[in-house]
Amino acid sequence: MTGKDNIRYLLEQCLAGTLSPAQQSEWTALLADPAQDESLCEAMHQLLLESDNPLSADRPQWEARITAILGLDKQKPLPKITRWWWAAALIVFLAGAGYLFNRDISPAPGARPYLVKNDLPPGGNKATLTLSNGQQIILDSVANGTLAHQGSVIISKSANGKIDYQGTDAAIVFNTLSTPRGGQYQLQLPDGSNVWLDAASSITYPIAFTGDQRTVTITGEAYFEVARDKSKPFHVRVGDMTIDVLGTAFNINAYIGEPVSKMTLVEGSIKISPAGRPSSLLKPGQQGQLMGQQFRIVDDIDVDQTVAWKNGVFNFDKADLPAVIRQLTRWYDLDVRFRGPIPVREFRGKLPRDLNLSQVLKILTEMDIKYRVEGHQLLIE
């Protein structure tokens, strides 16, 4: 595939929202390379001129948006298509698709500036391990290798940052792994099950699963890949709910402050038992939703969107402003204040979670939402 063909292919995948992680990295590198501007603009030009492309029906809308950004006179025809005009078109197109990148996108002439006094970096692998004796180990600052001994169990941190437990112990001893706002972490439980914790979350678990049950307790958001063991059913307790598992992959979002607790099944089978209500069995692609005392099952869930955080992506498709802001507060350790009515907006597209805050906040600019950042406080006007 030639260089131009590859750019066209990546552009089409970007528009369709189907870039793989490797393709996303390649696409981001292309966008960051000024030497590729002409090829990128040519690909965008060709795409807009084709009658069967997804943007053709909305071409007047795209031209209007580009006209506004370039400050052109709406009463005059658009200027002759040049490399720089199509560069602007590409920027607007990518912003609309949700793929923002580290280049300056200036507001329209006369627009009110958006002030970012102190840019904030993205979250990362940060967590605290609290042992049964109360000792706390800050995992993002401790060296790899053995962390502690509890009975005959050895707790270690591997080269990839995961926490591993080796050995067995008859005593029932619990550890808690917790992430701060701006943190995430992966843990391998003593039975070989893998757990990913999102920001501001925790999991409490025994250092060895004894008896005929495996039970853990979580807060916040976690993704599980449970090791199969029919002789020892796996249970997750979250709030007043119990989730019974045999061997499966699923996501739980049960933050305090989220209006709905969501349990999404990726594969396998789980049974959800809210306190005081009948149990419900989920099939892959279904989501159990608990709002107060009301529980329901929703079919045909976008599983990729649900687990996007685990794959290093913000997926804001069909999300309203409060939902977007809640994700940003946890990942960038922000406090948010609204100085008036909450703007009604529906967002689209995806963004990598390794962007600085100022880069992500360009989606608010694109949605005509005024804001400013002061330290760790985001003010929405």
LUMDO-601196 format. One line per field, with one value per residue: residue in one letter; x, y, z of N, C-alpha, C in turn. Coordinates in pm, whole numbers, plus 50000, padded with zeros to 5 digits. Layout:
! LUMDO-601196
residuo = A,... .
n_c1 = X,... .
n_c2 = Y,... .
n_c3 = Z,... .
ca_c1 = X,... .
ca_c2 = Y,... .
ca_c3 = Z,... .
c_c1 = X,... .
c_c2 = Y,... .
c_c3 = Z,... .
! end
This chain:
! LUMDO-601196
residuo = M,T,G,K,D,N,I,R,Y,L,L,E,Q,C,L,A,G,T,L,S,P,A,Q,Q,S,E,W,T,A,L,L,A,D,P,A,Q,D,E,S,L,C,E,A,M,H,Q,L,L,L,E,S,D,N,P,L,S,A,D,R,P,Q,W,E,A,R,I,T,A,I,L,G,L,D,K,Q,K,P,L,P,K,I,T,R,W,W,W,A,A,A,L,I,V,F,L,A,G,A,G,Y,L,F,N,R,D,I,S,P,A,P,G,A,R,P,Y,L,V,K,N,D,L,P,P,G,G,N,K,A,T,L,T,L,S,N,G,Q,Q,I,I,L,D,S,V,A,N,G,T,L,A,H,Q,G,S,V,I,I,S,K,S,A,N,G,K,I,D,Y,Q,G,T,D,A,A,I,V,F,N,T,L,S,T,P,R,G,G,Q,Y,Q,L,Q,L,P,D,G,S,N,V,W,L,D,A,A,S,S,I,T,Y,P,I,A,F,T,G,D,Q,R,T,V,T,I,T,G,E,A,Y,F,E,V,A,R,D,K,S,K,P,F,H,V,R,V,G,D,M,T,I,D,V,L,G,T,A,F,N,I,N,A,Y,I,G,E,P,V,S,K,M,T,L,V,E,G,S,I,K,I,S,P,A,G,R,P,S,S,L,L,K,P,G,Q,Q,G,Q,L,M,G,Q,Q,F,R,I,V,D,D,I,D,V,D,Q,T,V,A,W,K,N,G,V,F,N,F,D,K,A,D,L,P,A,V,I,R,Q,L,T,R,W,Y,D,L,D,V,R,F,R,G,P,I,P,V,R,E,F,R,G,K,L,P,R,D,L,N,L,S,Q,V,L,K,I,L,T,E,M,D,I,K,Y,R,V,E,G,H,Q,L,L,I,E .
n_c1 = 50085,50065,50205,50013,49779,49767,49728,49478,49330,49360,49233,48969,48914,48932,48713,48509,48535,48680,48946,49221,49419,49693,49670,49562,49781,49955,49806,49789,50058,50093,49928,50069,50286,50409,50499,50326,50100,50008,49945,49751,49553,49490,49377,49153,49020,48954,48783,48565,48465,48362,48065,47943,48041,48036,48029,47931,47659,47636,47784,47734,47704,47958,48113,48010,48091,48369,48400,48321,48522,48750,48691,48570,48386,48049,47880,48018,48153,48329,48686,48929,49017,49279,49592,49607,49346,49226,49368,49260,49002,49043,49120,48880,48709,48828,48805,48526,48481,48583,48852,49101,49411,49757,49789,49769,49450,49301,49054,48763,48798,48760,48636,48572,48848,48973,49086,49364,49528,49699,49808,49706,49840,49760,49598,49756,49934,49868,49841,49748,49845,49700,49786,49688,49767,49754,49963,50073,50147,50282,50228,50309,50549,50718,50982,51013,50960,50973,50726,50607,50563,50304,50213,50254,50240,50366,50392,50430,50563,50548,50748,50590,50432,50214,50046,50120,50031,50172,50167,49997,49768,49625,49503,49258,49315,49300,49361,49366,49340,49366,49284,49370,49200,49283,49431,49500,49497,49627,49558,49649,49468,49492,49392,49449,49278,49222,49212,49117,49141,48971,49007,48980,48882,48838,48941,48879,49012,49089,49417,49460,49248,49053,48859,48534,48455,48504,48541,48515,48525,48420,48459,48362,48487,48551,48708,48674,48841,48773,48920,48849,48690,48505,48462,48489,48295,48286,48241,48129,48099,47926,47829,47496,47464,47519,47726,47731,47961,48093,48299,48430,48409,48361,48229,48207,48050,48013,48022,47995,47787,47747,47453,47344,47415,47610,47635,47807,47811,48064,48157,48063,47884,47685,47522,47309,47230,47047,46998,46716,46572,46468,46700,46888,46983,47248,47322,47589,47668,47459,47339,47311,47126,47110,46917,46867,46619,46534,46570,46691,46733,46929,46946,47177,47406,47668,47949,48219,48229,48170,48392,48595,48761,48939,49093,49236,49096,48874,48539,48297,48056,47728,47707,47607,47681,47725,47795,48032,48192,48210,48373,48609,48672,48749,48969,49152,49177,49002,48804,48478,48283,47974,47876,47608,47316,47338,47486,47310,47412,47505,47753,47996,48217,48566,48850,49196,49314,49555,49608,49690,49505,49425,49416,49206,48995,48937,48721,48509,48528,48475,48207,48097,48108,48182,48464,48703,49018,49147,49409,49335,49071,48784,48596,48281,48112 .
n_c2 = 49882,50216,50530,50740,50592,50459,50670,50757,50528,50519,50757,50700,50493,50638,50814,50627,50545,50321,50274,50076,50027,50032,50149,50392,50508,50534,50707,50935,51007,51077,51304,51474,51542,51789,51761,51591,51730,51812,51572,51474,51671,51645,51387,51435,51621,51467,51284,51441,51520,51295,51135,50935,50939,50959,51225,51383,51452,51638,51851,52136,52208,52145,52326,52564,52559,52560,52805,52979,52935,53018,53281,53392,53585,53533,53603,53588,53371,53067,53072,52987,52647,52563,52436,52517,52584,52335,52215,52343,52247,51977,51985,52075,51868,51648,51731,51730,51460,51369,51321,51468,51646,51724,52006,52355,52490,52757,52985,53135,53463,53724,53567,53469,53421,53107,53017,52850,52811,52638,52359,52016,51692,51365,51091,50800,50491,50445,50363,50245,49996,49841,49661,49383,49448,49718,49851,50060,50060,50249,50203,50312,50426,50243,50001,49736,49385,49183,49278,49236,48996,48788,48575,48269,48369,48541,48869,49049,49288,49303,49337,49466,49615,49497,49353,49060,48751,48484,48154,47993,48029,47939,48112,48372,48654,48991,49218,49552,49717,50034,50306,50646,50955,51021,50796,50450,50089,49753,49431,49104,48852,48611,48370,48380,48535,48836,49185,49509,49831,50136,50497,50636,50409,50087,49763,49497,49203,48856,48734,48478,48240,48053,47767,47710,47924,48227,48552,48900,49255,49562,49913,50193,50164,49870,49621,49282,48975,48666,48382,48048,47822,47584,47462,47658,47908,48246,48560,48895,49172,49472,49765,49725,49500,49169,48990,48699,48472,48247,48194,48441,48759,49090,49421,49661,49950,50150,50395,50620,50890,50861,50844,50596,50258,50028,49711,49530,49267,49102,48851,48509,48437,48596,48643,48874,49009,49226,49388,49277,49221,49012,48781,48828,48702,48763,48788,48779,49104,49229,49462,49523,49754,49962,50184,50357,50184,50061,49820,49711,49534,49591,49546,49475,49640,49878,49739,49796,50069,50073,49949,50110,50274,50097,50028,50251,50476,50754,50727,50910,50886,50976,51079,51299,51634,51635,51361,51340,51523,51402,51184,51317,51452,51244,51133,51338,51445,51656,51928,52045,52325,52467,52766,52856,52748,52405,52338,52196,51936,51691,51459,51328,51073,50976,50988,50958,50857,50949,51214,51555,51767,52014,51952,51770,51928,52079,51971,52083,52347,52308,52241,52478,52556,52747,52779,52767,52687,52662,52583,52282,52306,52314,52542,52585,52794 .
n_c3 = 50000,49903,50030,50011,49970,50212,50389,50305,50368,50649,50714,50638,50821,51055,51027,51035,51292,51364,51412,51507,51811,51728,51474,51551,51681,51462,51303,51467,51470,51200,51186,51346,51201,51010,50748,50629,50571,50313,50181,50353,50331,50061,50060,50221,50063,49832,49952,50037,49790,49674,49589,49738,49994,50358,50438,50239,50218,50416,50337,50303,50573,50677,50527,50621,50887,50857,50727,50932,51121,50981,50956,50728,50484,50486,50282,50052,49799,49880,49897,49641,49646,49849,49972,50241,50306,50295,50496,50715,50686,50735,51003,51125,51050,51186,51450,51474,51445,51674,51710,51838,51842,51911,51816,51749,51750,51653,51782,51622,51473,51705,51888,52228,52443,52566,52868,52997,53268,53409,53269,53284,53331,53189,53369,53522,53590,53902,54239,54566,54787,55053,55327,55543,55799,55806,55688,55426,55081,54833,54513,54266,54315,54426,54391,54143,54214,54515,54744,54995,55263,55362,55591,55438,55188,54908,54805,54514,54277,53938,53633,53447,53605,53731,54018,54191,54347,54521,54637,54916,55192,55494,55667,55681,55531,55441,55170,55035,54732,54602,54387,54319,54226,53896,53861,53770,53769,53735,53854,53956,54090,54364,54258,53992,53844,53661,53723,53639,53756,53742,53773,54107,54249,54415,54539,54754,54884,54960,55046,54978,54833,55021,55124,54974,54819,54631,54701,54648,54709,54567,54487,54285,53955,53771,53571,53499,53441,53493,53636,53553,53770,53865,54105,54292,54316,54196,54348,54340,54539,54547,54672,54764,54615,54486,54269,54094,53960,53713,53516,53336,53154,53246,53312,53572,53671,53926,54062,54337,54300,54030,53838,53772,53843,53664,53520,53296,53070,52904,52810,52874,53172,53416,53733,53873,54182,54328,54646,54819,54589,54311,54158,53854,53539,53321,52971,52725,52604,52724,52972,53313,53496,53772,53941,54216,54373,54151,53902,53589,53276,52995,52650,52375,52419,52364,52390,52346,52394,52665,52786,52705,52859,52981,52765,52715,52616,52582,52528,52408,52282,52225,52479,52745,52869,53161,53199,53051,53189,53441,53388,53318,53556,53724,53590,53551,53798,53890,54017,53967,53874,53793,53651,53625,53437,53339,53034,52759,52578,52333,52297,52064,51935,51995,52216,52287,52610,52694,52656,52739,52965,52846,52576,52560,52646,52427,52302,52434,52354,52084,52105,52170,52439,52714,52921,53191,53337,53656,53832,53978,53928,53732,53563,53440,53230 .
ca_c1 = 50000,50147,50186,49885,49672,49761,49667,49333,49272,49352,49130,48838,48896,48907,48575,48420,48555,48724,49092,49277,49520,49813,49635,49546,49915,50006,49727,49832,50191,50075,49872,50169,50398,50372,50536,50216,49982,49957,49882,49629,49454,49447,49286,49028,48957,48896,48673,48450,48412,48298,47922,47894,48108,47944,48025,47884,47526,47647,47889,47707,47731,48104,48164,47971,48177,48503,48390,48318,48653,48848,48652,48542,48259,47950,47810,48104,48184,48453,48800,48982,49068,49425,49643,49579,49202,49194,49423,49158,48890,49082,49115,48740,48658,48878,48744,48390,48482,48628,48994,49177,49551,49837,49818,49690,49329,49265,48911,48729,48833,48664,48580,48625,48955,48955,49211,49414,49643,49791,49765,49718,49873,49660,49623,49849,49933,49886,49756,49800,49812,49689,49795,49597,49816,49742,50075,50038,50256,50250,50278,50371,50683,50799,51054,50962,51014,50894,50677,50577,50524,50193,50211,50336,50210,50460,50331,50537,50528,50620,50810,50485,50358,50106,50068,50098,50033,50219,50160,49866,49769,49496,49444,49182,49378,49252,49431,49284,49410,49282,49340,49322,49161,49403,49508,49441,49593,49589,49590,49619,49426,49561,49344,49483,49185,49279,49122,49164,49069,48976,49037,48895,48817,48910,48900,48924,49016,49179,49546,49447,49108,49037,48720,48469,48406,48598,48460,48585,48437,48475,48393,48404,48476,48649,48688,48718,48855,48774,48971,48745,48707,48367,48453,48492,48226,48343,48138,48171,48005,47938,47714,47400,47449,47615,47735,47782,48036,48161,48424,48373,48464,48254,48267,48117,48063,47926,48073,47904,47775,47689,47309,47307,47520,47598,47711,47803,47872,48137,48146,48034,47753,47684,47391,47308,47131,47034,46938,46571,46509,46502,46824,46874,47095,47285,47388,47687,47611,47355,47384,47220,47130,47042,46897,46791,46566,46485,46669,46647,46834,46929,47008,47254,47491,47795,48049,48345,48220,48171,48526,48693,48857,49042,49176,49303,49019,48746,48436,48191,47945,47593,47715,47576,47792,47758,47864,48169,48264,48239,48491,48726,48708,48819,49096,49245,49172,48944,48678,48404,48176,47895,47834,47482,47252,47427,47455,47258,47490,47530,47887,48026,48357,48658,48978,49287,49320,49690,49621,49681,49369,49394,49383,49073,48896,48901,48587,48413,48534,48405,48064,48061,48093,48287,48521,48840,49080,49229,49465,49259,48928,48729,48478,48197,48034 .
ca_c2 = 50000,50337,50623,50809,50495,50432,50787,50751,50418,50559,50860,50632,50424,50743,50858,50519,50518,50181,50263,49992,50102,50053,50245,50522,50562,50574,50822,51049,51046,51146,51435,51556,51565,51891,51718,51512,51814,51815,51443,51466,51760,51584,51276,51494,51681,51359,51223,51531,51532,51170,51146,50832,50938,50997,51370,51458,51507,51748,51941,52276,52226,52148,52450,52673,52553,52602,52949,53050,52925,53097,53421,53437,53654,53434,53647,53564,53228,53021,53096,52872,52546,52561,52343,52563,52572,52196,52186,52386,52152,51854,52009,52077,51732,51563,51775,51682,51315,51336,51289,51590,51615,51830,52120,52470,52517,52889,53016,53232,53600,53787,53474,53486,53322,53003,53026,52735,52862,52528,52236,51899,51570,51257,50996,50692,50377,50491,50289,50216,49864,49842,49524,49353,49512,49861,49907,50105,50061,50331,50114,50381,50475,50135,49926,49603,49277,49145,49392,49198,48858,48774,48430,48202,48430,48643,48973,49110,49377,49254,49440,49543,49693,49422,49293,48916,48677,48348,48078,47978,48048,47898,48226,48464,48785,49074,49337,49645,49796,50150,50404,50781,51024,51032,50671,50322,49983,49616,49339,48962,48795,48485,48258,48403,48631,48969,49295,49643,49934,50271,50599,50650,50280,49999,49623,49429,49062,48778,48705,48340,48198,47925,47722,47679,48047,48337,48673,49027,49372,49674,50043,50260,50091,49762,49522,49152,48852,48572,48248,47946,47721,47549,47418,47776,48019,48378,48657,49035,49255,49615,49826,49626,49396,49060,48937,48562,48449,48118,48227,48537,48894,49186,49552,49719,50093,50175,50510,50709,51011,50824,50822,50456,50157,49948,49587,49494,49137,49091,48710,48419,48450,48644,48660,48995,48999,49348,49363,49283,49202,48883,48776,48835,48643,48841,48728,48871,49218,49289,49546,49542,49892,49982,50323,50349,50050,50012,49743,49667,49477,49657,49462,49534,49747,49899,49691,49868,50198,50048,49913,50196,50325,49994,50026,50379,50564,50813,50712,51002,50877,50996,51119,51439,51707,51584,51232,51367,51591,51307,51107,51403,51482,51130,51103,51451,51493,51789,51969,52117,52415,52526,52902,52879,52623,52310,52336,52070,51896,51548,51446,51217,51046,50915,51054,50879,50906,50994,51354,51653,51820,52121,51891,51710,52033,52136,51924,52180,52460,52267,52239,52614,52562,52832,52723,52803,52597,52727,52474,52158,52339,52344,52628,52585,52918 .
ca_c3 = 50000,49895,50140,49994,49992,50356,50453,50273,50445,50790,50722,50635,50948,51155,51008,51078,51434,51378,51423,51611,51887,51647,51370,51616,51702,51332,51260,51549,51423,51072,51212,51414,51109,50910,50613,50575,50555,50177,50152,50434,50272,49934,50093,50268,49945,49752,50026,50033,49655,49633,49617,49829,50123,50466,50463,50123,50244,50511,50292,50340,50716,50696,50470,50711,51007,50817,50701,51060,51187,50908,50958,50592,50464,50446,50162,49936,49781,49941,49810,49569,49738,49860,50073,50377,50328,50325,50628,50810,50675,50802,51147,51166,51036,51293,51576,51475,51461,51808,51714,51855,51848,51971,51731,51788,51673,51701,51770,51520,51511,51792,51988,52363,52466,52666,52943,53070,53342,53441,53203,53370,53257,53208,53477,53490,53681,54040,54331,54700,54840,55199,55379,55653,55921,55791,55613,55291,54984,54716,54408,54154,54351,54480,54288,54110,54298,54631,54822,55133,55293,55456,55611,55337,55059,54865,54722,54433,54167,53820,53549,53379,53704,53794,54149,54186,54474,54504,54760,54979,55336,55551,55738,55596,55544,55330,55123,54955,54631,54571,54295,54343,54105,53813,53866,53730,53800,53706,53963,53937,54218,54396,54177,53852,53782,53638,53751,53605,53831,53689,53874,54224,54269,54508,54550,54875,54849,55046,54983,54928,54834,55090,55126,54847,54759,54604,54716,54655,54720,54492,54473,54162,53829,53755,53465,53548,53362,53605,53609,53572,53875,53899,54245,54378,54250,54219,54382,54356,54614,54517,54737,54813,54514,54472,54133,54096,53837,53697,53446,53242,53150,53265,53364,53672,53696,54041,54137,54409,54220,53902,53859,53749,53852,53543,53512,53154,53046,52778,52771,52986,53236,53555,53795,53955,54291,54409,54776,54825,54459,54251,54081,53709,53467,53203,52857,52666,52535,52807,53084,53424,53543,53901,53978,54340,54391,54022,53827,53457,53186,52864,52547,52265,52468,52296,52486,52323,52463,52809,52833,52638,52957,53001,52645,52701,52530,52619,52425,52449,52188,52280,52620,52771,52932,53294,53190,53006,53297,53549,53348,53322,53695,53783,53523,53563,53938,53879,54079,53863,53915,53686,53686,53556,53394,53270,52891,52705,52461,52314,52241,51974,51906,52091,52238,52371,52748,52728,52622,52846,52983,52750,52448,52571,52665,52298,52265,52488,52263,51962,52137,52208,52585,52767,53043,53226,53434,53757,53911,53958,53923,53600,53576,53321,53235 .
c_c1 = 50089,50117,50052,49767,49656,49695,49516,49266,49255,49246,48990,48811,48867,48762,48476,48432,48605,48875,49131,49376,49646,49787,49619,49681,49974,49937,49769,49968,50181,50026,49974,50285,50358,50403,50423,50093,49922,49886,49752,49518,49401,49349,49152,48949,48885,48774,48549,48385,48341,48152,47873,47964,48015,47934,47955,47748,47531,47750,47858,47736,47881,48160,48130,48061,48318,48506,48396,48455,48757,48813,48620,48405,48158,47876,47891,48130,48315,48569,48841,49044,49220,49463,49600,49430,49166,49258,49323,49038,48920,49074,48971,48679,48699,48821,48602,48383,48531,48775,49074,49323,49628,49883,49727,49570,49275,49116,48888,48766,48722,48605,48646,48733,48918,49088,49243,49541,49746,49739,49789,49750,49763,49695,49719,49837,49969,49791,49827,49753,49814,49685,49703,49639,49812,49856,50031,50162,50210,50311,50348,50509,50773,50863,50986,51028,50922,50856,50657,50553,50407,50170,50305,50313,50311,50386,50443,50478,50613,50670,50706,50395,50245,50147,50030,50108,50075,50219,50017,49881,49631,49426,49372,49234,49342,49349,49331,49375,49318,49357,49287,49256,49289,49487,49429,49543,49535,49642,49560,49589,49495,49515,49378,49387,49254,49172,49190,49078,49083,49003,48935,48815,48897,48856,48960,48908,49108,49309,49553,49300,49099,48889,48665,48411,48522,48516,48548,48480,48500,48395,48441,48383,48588,48608,48750,48734,48878,48825,48864,48784,48567,48352,48451,48425,48286,48229,48200,48061,48031,47812,47625,47377,47555,47609,47801,47839,48088,48297,48390,48450,48349,48308,48162,48150,47964,47981,47961,47902,47728,47540,47266,47431,47500,47690,47697,47877,47935,48130,48120,47895,47770,47539,47400,47196,47130,46963,46787,46500,46549,46633,46794,47001,47122,47349,47488,47620,47499,47417,47274,47236,47047,47038,46807,46748,46517,46598,46610,46764,46818,47005,47093,47335,47617,47906,48180,48344,48231,48312,48634,48800,48972,49140,49239,49231,48902,48651,48315,48068,47811,47594,47675,47691,47823,47834,48008,48250,48299,48361,48618,48769,48787,48958,49199,49244,49123,48826,48608,48296,48107,47847,47705,47421,47352,47390,47409,47333,47494,47661,47897,48176,48438,48784,49067,49298,49459,49715,49624,49540,49334,49356,49242,48966,48861,48765,48482,48410,48455,48253,48014,48028,48211,48334,48653,48888,49167,49282,49395,49109,48889,48600,48405,48105,47904 .
c_c2 = 50124,50428,50693,50715,50466,50548,50787,50642,50457,50666,50798,50558,50523,50789,50755,50489,50378,50167,50170,50075,50131,50156,50385,50589,50612,50701,50948,51100,51121,51290,51530,51593,51666,51849,51639,51597,51805,51684,51427,51551,51703,51470,51329,51554,51574,51300,51310,51539,51406,51170,51047,50833,50993,51146,51447,51523,51629,51851,52088,52305,52234,52280,52568,52678,52602,52753,53027,53049,53012,53246,53476,53504,53553,53474,53624,53416,53193,53042,52969,52774,52544,52460,52388,52559,52430,52151,52226,52290,52023,51869,52006,51939,51642,51602,51724,51533,51274,51302,51419,51554,51739,51931,52233,52483,52649,52913,53119,53372,53661,53697,53497,53382,53225,52987,52897,52780,52754,52402,52118,51777,51466,51171,50888,50580,50423,50414,50272,50078,49871,49698,49507,49418,49665,49926,49943,50112,50141,50264,50187,50434,50365,50056,49792,49499,49250,49268,49356,49048,48864,48624,48366,48259,48542,48740,49043,49200,49337,49371,49524,49616,49619,49372,49146,48856,48534,48278,48072,47997,48015,48015,48317,48605,48866,49188,49424,49720,49911,50246,50542,50837,51049,50907,50554,50215,49848,49525,49197,48903,48660,48365,48272,48495,48766,49076,49425,49742,50067,50368,50599,50523,50196,49857,49565,49279,48988,48748,48561,48302,48058,47888,47702,47803,48141,48466,48796,49138,49488,49802,50104,50175,49989,49672,49392,49053,48741,48436,48144,47848,47686,47507,47536,47893,48153,48477,48796,49108,49401,49682,49719,49513,49288,49009,48801,48527,48306,48141,48317,48667,48994,49314,49599,49866,50129,50287,50575,50841,50984,50794,50676,50369,50060,49828,49534,49364,49133,48948,48626,48441,48503,48655,48778,48985,49129,49317,49378,49264,49066,48893,48779,48782,48725,48753,48827,48982,49286,49369,49552,49683,49905,50131,50327,50207,49988,49943,49702,49610,49542,49569,49545,49656,49757,49863,49765,50002,50178,50023,49999,50244,50227,49991,50161,50481,50625,50789,50793,50992,50881,51034,51266,51503,51656,51452,51249,51427,51495,51222,51192,51434,51368,51110,51214,51511,51637,51806,52059,52204,52468,52664,52938,52746,52534,52307,52198,52040,51744,51534,51324,51194,50996,51001,50961,50940,50954,51139,51440,51711,51923,52065,51833,51819,52103,52085,52018,52304,52430,52268,52374,52624,52642,52778,52790,52705,52680,52619,52344,52183,52378,52421,52630,52705,52905 .
c_c3 = 50000,50013,50132,50019,50141,50430,50429,50357,50592,50810,50723,50765,51060,51148,51058,51226,51461,51382,51536,51692,51807,51538,51429,51639,51570,51283,51336,51504,51289,51094,51274,51323,51002,50767,50548,50545,50415,50142,50229,50372,50140,49959,50139,50153,49863,49821,50021,49895,49607,49678,49722,49964,50230,50489,50352,50150,50334,50466,50323,50487,50742,50645,50561,50834,50973,50792,50831,51126,51117,50905,50820,50586,50411,50318,50036,49920,49849,49844,49737,49669,49733,49965,50211,50408,50366,50456,50735,50807,50749,50953,51196,51159,51151,51427,51585,51495,51598,51817,51717,51874,51890,51867,51774,51695,51725,51686,51660,51567,51595,51897,52122,52389,52576,52738,53015,53141,53368,53375,53297,53285,53276,53327,53431,53590,53822,54130,54464,54742,54992,55249,55500,55784,55914,55715,55472,55203,54862,54593,54294,54187,54406,54366,54261,54200,54415,54713,54969,55140,55392,55475,55511,55197,55031,54772,54647,54326,54047,53736,53477,53476,53773,53932,54142,54327,54446,54639,54813,55129,55388,55620,55639,55623,55420,55300,55048,54860,54593,54479,54332,54218,54024,53815,53810,53763,53763,53816,53918,54074,54241,54312,54030,53779,53769,53658,53712,53682,53759,53804,53986,54252,54368,54498,54676,54852,54946,54973,54935,54939,54896,55091,54987,54779,54730,54604,54727,54665,54646,54515,54342,54038,53817,53640,53511,53434,53465,53560,53640,53683,53926,54045,54341,54304,54292,54243,54394,54432,54583,54572,54796,54714,54530,54329,54141,53959,53834,53632,53332,53243,53159,53325,53464,53686,53806,54128,54217,54332,54079,53924,53846,53769,53736,53549,53370,53132,52907,52725,52894,53040,53377,53602,53891,54057,54370,54541,54769,54694,54403,54172,53931,53644,53342,53097,52799,52585,52611,52921,53190,53478,53670,53930,54101,54366,54260,53947,53694,53379,53050,52766,52451,52309,52383,52395,52470,52395,52614,52861,52769,52735,52978,52884,52616,52616,52608,52503,52470,52361,52261,52429,52634,52848,53073,53292,53147,53119,53409,53515,53359,53466,53757,53721,53539,53704,53942,53974,53980,53926,53790,53731,53613,53519,53321,53122,52845,52575,52454,52239,52150,51971,52024,52102,52317,52510,52787,52688,52748,52850,52877,52614,52450,52578,52535,52251,52321,52400,52136,51984,52186,52357,52639,52901,53073,53333,53527,53851,53877,53957,53782,53620,53442,53329,53156 .
! end
